[in-house]
């Protein structure tokens, strides 16, 4: 059996990070088993359709390196892959269920449904439902004669098609993540399969599509677990073999208290969408992981470990590493706390791994200073272990392009004195005499100058950094000396001596 899995988002807004994780796990599972990963768009709920959302989903997956083998805009032999283009297929199977007595027409108005729920609430029914008991008091083809049912349909009265679930039956299935799941149909309602506009609900479309696209494993979020018994009954009613199920754990807020939401992310100041999202209805901009500065490989590594644990101490995984190590059996049942500080740590690690040329290209794209590539490369390399995001480099390295206008008062008070300043001036004069130098020869020259009066290196290094950058800390000091050049070093030392002595 060839593995076939799908990621089936709805174009109702930006793609939540939990959705990206679902796509990632499907992708890893498909690659691990030399299978097929499908992108399907579930757009049956036209009332919630958001313009631009489908394109956003595709761009997000592309940025993350999650590439479908089949699907919307990728082609394949099982299309169309957009549910709104498959309407007639769903109607055929819904009608089959009605004809076989496994589903029925329901003509209830919104007011009648509200009245039913109110009656049940007054009777202290904890969970009012349209089910095996209540359906016999409602307006549907089970309580109406065939003639009455047909008359209503001929008159154009709106109706839906509901599944007819048994009153008291255990539905059992084995979930790869959670083990055996047993649910009694007494706790379920007769869900709508086809809406009054002729479009299927998620439940109907999902089952038909998965069957026709030969999906072998359904890997989806925990929020769909309550729907799984209904889906199992639909497979049974239609005479189809069900795929294997794996319901993924929730992504939780950093404190573990509740599901991670956009509101919680906004309050705590971190992104929840992969890319920037401009809400077409409100005009609100939500900044994405990409625009915040996260590298796609770091993002994927972080995301993979939210709910999946391969065992061992290893934390850094390339996509190929993830594919090799991944298994559904190692997914946790419990929700995964979202730790943005860990995400930052991953980004720092991947920033260190970035090739010198790629780092230089990105650094040059962020600055508007006329600078040759070799100098830009030297600056970027000096900064890369001191930032979390590439976007921080221009500010972190501002001193490379601008002489200090202010000096750290604490360092001035503790480390700056006339003796150190005089030695720095002497060092700068010697530096200018050198034909050429690098960081090692510059350090050797500084030591030579200090040894003339027996002054230790530690006595002038903080003062030298202060003169060159105005700061107490930063990249390797002799790298700064090498990058700035002798004339600029001398000018900055002279300026500091004049202003601070």
ABEGO torsion letter per residue (X at the ends): XBBBBBBBBBBAEBBBAAAAAAAAAAAAAAAAAGBBBBBBBBAABAAABBBGAAAAAAAAAAAAGBBBABEBGAEEAAOBABAAAAAAAAAAAAAAAAAAGABBBBABBAAAAAAAAAAAAAAGBABBBBBAAAAAABBBAAABBAAAAAAAAAAGBBBBBBBBBBABBBBBBBBAAAEBBBBBAAABBBBBABBAAGBBBAAAAAAAAAAAAGBABBBBBAAAAAAAAAAAAAAAAAGBBBBBBBBBBBBBBAAGBEBBBAAAAAAAGBBABABBBBBAAAGBBBBBAAAAGBBAAAAAAAAAABGBBAEEABABBBAAAAAAABBAAABBABBBBBBAAAAAAAAAAAAAABBAAAAAAAAAAABABBBBAAAAAAAAAAAAAABABAAAAAAAAAAAABBBABBBAAAAAAABBAAAAAAAAAAAAAAAABABBBAAAAAAAAAAAAAAAGBBAAAAAAAAAAAAAGBABEBBAAAAAAAAEAAAAAAAAAAAAAAAX
